[in-house]
Amino acid sequence: MNDDAPGIAPATSEAAVALLLGSRALIQEKPELKRQAWLLRQVVGEADQVDRSLALLLNAAQAPRERIRHFWHSRLKGLAQHATLGAVRDADLKIEAHALDPAIGPQAPVARWVLQALAGKMALYGQGAQLVALPHAEGVALNLVVKELPSVDAPWKTDYEYNLFPAVELVACVAMWVFGMLLSPDNAWGTFETVFTSVMVVVVIVCGGWRILAQRLYADDVWRQYG
């Protein structure tokens, strides 16, 4: 649709893209499916913090720096565009930049998927990892597209685990229960002891339930922001 003379900004353009997306779990369940590329998790940051976002993405080692050969971007305006291009330049990446807008004209949100499709095709053809930058409600979103997932050399630590057992709360409730029993005015087991013990048991159960719920809420929040 872009038939205007060179140097003239196109007034209209059309673009269509079709992608079949699947999760990593689907690939593990059906290894016979042939995938074109992997769309890795994006990093989102404010426009004036793109350099930090890019550094975070590169330090995550989703792909080796020397394997990142192409940079795709679209719909970046003003500060977001200048900051992103400057961050890529300062990162000393030996890559070739591709701007979608000058090629096919201004696009609607379909540009997001056009870029991912083009990057995936380039990765499939052995052109290394692809860096994609797109506007986001919070600034700029950066992500990598690779043909194969690289092995991550990051040893697992027990500090990464989330303990669902409410050990601290249990110890605190037991200490409070013992203290309450010692302060009890009755020499025999009575109503006070029954009610107090029941309250401590309920507190322990609630703390255990809250740990499980908090872990799920935190996981959902991470997937919502970075997934």
Backbone hydrogen bonds, N-H to C=O, Kabsch-Sander energy under -0.5 kcal/mol:
donor,donor_aa,acceptor,acceptor_aa,energy
3,D,1,M,-1.5
8,I,5,A,-1.8
9,A,7,G,-0.5
21,L,19,L,-0.7
27,I,23,S,-1.6
28,Q,24,R,-2.0
29,E,25,A,-2.1
30,K,26,L,-2.4
33,L,30,K,-1.7
35,R,33,L,-0.6
38,W,146,V,-3.8
40,L,38,W,-0.8
40,L,144,L,-2.4
43,V,142,L,-2.9
45,G,140,V,-2.0
49,Q,46,E,-1.9
50,V,47,A,-1.0
53,S,49,Q,-2.0
54,L,50,V,-2.9
55,A,51,D,-2.1
56,L,52,R,-2.5
57,L,53,S,-2.4
58,L,54,L,-2.7
59,N,55,A,-2.6
60,A,56,L,-1.1
61,A,58,L,-1.5
62,Q,57,L,-0.7
67,R,64,P,-1.5
68,I,64,P,-0.5
68,I,65,R,-1.5
69,R,67,R,-0.8
69,R,129,A,-2.0
70,H,129,A,-1.1
71,F,96,E,-2.7
72,W,131,L,-3.3
73,H,98,H,-2.0
74,S,133,A,-1.1
80,A,77,K,-1.4
81,Q,77,K,-0.6
82,H,78,G,-2.3
83,A,79,L,-2.9
84,T,80,A,-1.9
85,L,81,Q,-2.6
86,G,82,H,-2.2
87,A,83,A,-2.3
88,V,84,T,-2.4
89,R,85,L,-2.1
90,D,86,G,-2.6
91,A,87,A,-1.1
92,D,89,R,-1.2
93,L,88,V,-1.0
95,I,93,L,-1.6
96,E,69,R,-2.3
98,H,71,F,-3.0
100,L,73,H,-2.2
100,L,98,H,-0.5
103,A,99,A,-0.6
103,A,100,L,-0.7
104,I,100,L,-2.2
105,G,101,D,-2.4
111,A,108,A,-2.3
112,R,109,P,-1.5
113,W,109,P,-0.6
113,W,110,V,-0.6
114,V,110,V,-2.2
115,L,111,A,-2.4
116,Q,112,R,-1.5
117,A,113,W,-2.4
118,L,114,V,-2.6
119,A,115,L,-2.8
120,G,116,Q,-2.5
121,K,117,A,-2.2
122,M,118,L,-2.2
123,A,119,A,-2.4
124,L,120,G,-2.2
125,Y,121,K,-1.6
126,G,123,A,-1.5
127,Q,122,M,-2.1
129,A,67,R,-2.4
130,Q,145,V,-2.6
131,L,70,H,-3.0
132,V,143,N,-2.8
133,A,72,W,-2.5
134,L,141,A,-2.2
136,H,139,G,-2.4
139,G,136,H,-1.6
140,V,45,G,-2.9
141,A,134,L,-3.2
142,L,43,V,-2.6
143,N,132,V,-2.0
145,V,130,Q,-2.2
146,V,38,W,-2.0
153,D,151,S,-0.6
154,A,152,V,-1.6
160,Y,157,K,-1.6
161,E,158,T,-1.2
163,N,161,E,-0.6
164,L,162,Y,-0.6
167,A,165,F,-2.3
170,L,166,P,-2.3
171,V,167,A,-2.5
172,A,168,V,-2.3
173,C,169,E,-2.5
174,V,170,L,-2.4
175,A,171,V,-2.3
176,M,172,A,-2.4
177,W,173,C,-2.5
178,V,174,V,-2.6
179,F,175,A,-2.4
180,G,176,M,-2.6
181,M,177,W,-2.4
182,L,178,V,-2.1
183,L,179,F,-1.5
184,S,180,G,-0.5
184,S,181,M,-0.7
194,T,190,G,-1.9
195,V,191,T,-2.8
196,F,192,F,-2.7
197,T,193,E,-2.3
198,S,194,T,-2.3
199,V,195,V,-2.3
200,M,196,F,-2.1
201,V,197,T,-2.2
202,V,198,S,-2.4
203,V,199,V,-2.4
204,V,200,M,-2.1
205,I,201,V,-2.1
206,V,202,V,-2.7
207,C,203,V,-2.5
208,G,204,V,-2.2
209,G,205,I,-2.5
210,W,206,V,-2.6
211,R,207,C,-2.0
212,I,208,G,-1.6
213,L,209,G,-2.5
214,A,210,W,-3.2
215,Q,211,R,-1.9
216,R,212,I,-1.7
217,L,213,L,-2.6
218,Y,214,A,-2.5
219,A,215,Q,-2.1
220,D,216,R,-2.5
221,D,217,L,-2.1
222,V,218,Y,-2.2
223,W,219,A,-2.3
224,R,220,D,-2.2
225,Q,221,D,-2.0
226,Y,222,V,-3.0
227,G,222,V,-0.5
227,G,223,W,-1.6
